[in-house]
Structure formats: structure tokens, C-alpha cells
Amino acid sequence: MAELGGYRFFGIANFAECWAGGLTSEFFDNATKVNKCWGVRPNYRECNDYAETKCVAPPVYNYIYEIIS
């Protein structure tokens, strides 16, 4: 959906919410540090940029993905 909307970045917040928008500091203000992100179900292990699973962020934060085309 973010790519169809013409966005280069999107964030996953609150474990399941997908957010995309213009490249403003407000969008990135709630980007979380790696130690607050988690892998998706069923394991919910701590996640980082090198994890084999997708990562999500807890409430208030965004785990930022960049769309590479």
C-alpha cells in the first residue's frame, strides 16, 4: 500500500499498524531504537535490522522500512 501511494518509507507501529507519509521529521520522531522492536508472532523475539523475520514496534514507536524498487 505504501508503495502504491508513492511513499519510499513506511513504519509498523503498535505491533500491527502500518503508517506512511511524507518525509518529515515528525514521521521519524517516533522511530524506535533497535532494542525496543520485536519479531512477529509466534515468537516475539527482540528484533533488529539483521533479523531473519519482519520487525514491528510497540505502541508509540515505528519500525521503519525503506521500499527498494
C-alpha positions as CSV (number, residue, x, y, z in Angstrom):
1,M,0.0,0.0,0.0
2,A,2.8,2.4,0.9
3,E,4.5,1.8,-2.5
4,L,1.2,2.3,-4.4
5,G,0.8,5.6,-2.5
6,G,4.3,6.7,-3.8
7,Y,6.0,6.5,-0.4
8,R,9.6,5.4,0.0
9,F,9.4,4.7,3.7
10,F,6.7,3.2,6.0
11,G,6.6,2.3,9.6
12,I,5.0,-0.5,11.6
13,A,3.7,0.7,15.0
14,N,1.7,-0.8,17.9
15,F,2.7,-4.3,16.6
16,A,0.3,-4.1,13.6
17,E,-0.4,-0.6,12.4
18,C,1.1,0.5,9.1
19,W,1.9,4.2,8.7
20,A,3.3,6.0,5.7
21,G,3.6,9.7,5.0
22,G,5.8,12.4,3.7
23,L,9.5,12.5,4.7
24,T,9.1,14.8,7.6
25,S,10.9,14.8,10.9
26,E,7.5,14.1,12.6
27,F,7.3,10.7,10.8
28,F,10.8,9.7,12.0
29,D,10.4,11.2,15.5
30,N,8.7,8.1,16.7
31,A,11.2,5.7,15.1
32,T,12.4,3.4,17.8
33,K,15.8,2.2,18.7
34,V,16.5,-1.4,17.8
35,N,16.2,-2.7,21.4
36,K,12.5,-1.9,21.5
37,C,11.4,-3.8,18.4
38,W,10.1,-7.3,18.2
39,G,9.7,-10.1,15.7
40,V,6.3,-11.1,14.7
41,R,4.3,-14.0,16.1
42,P,4.6,-16.6,17.3
43,N,8.0,-15.9,19.0
44,Y,8.0,-12.1,19.6
45,R,11.8,-12.2,20.0
46,E,13.8,-9.0,20.1
47,C,14.4,-7.8,16.6
48,N,17.0,-5.7,14.7
49,D,17.9,-4.8,11.1
50,Y,19.7,-8.1,10.6
51,A,16.9,-10.4,11.9
52,E,15.6,-13.0,9.6
53,T,12.0,-12.2,10.5
54,K,10.0,-9.0,10.0
55,C,10.2,-6.5,12.8
56,V,7.4,-4.5,14.5
57,A,7.4,-1.7,17.1
58,P,5.5,-1.4,20.3
59,P,2.9,1.4,20.9
60,V,4.1,5.0,20.2
61,Y,7.1,3.9,18.1
62,N,7.6,3.0,14.4
63,Y,9.9,0.4,13.0
64,I,10.9,2.0,9.7
65,Y,11.2,0.1,6.4
66,E,12.5,1.5,3.2
67,I,11.0,0.4,-0.1
68,I,13.7,-0.5,-2.6
69,S,12.5,-0.7,-6.2
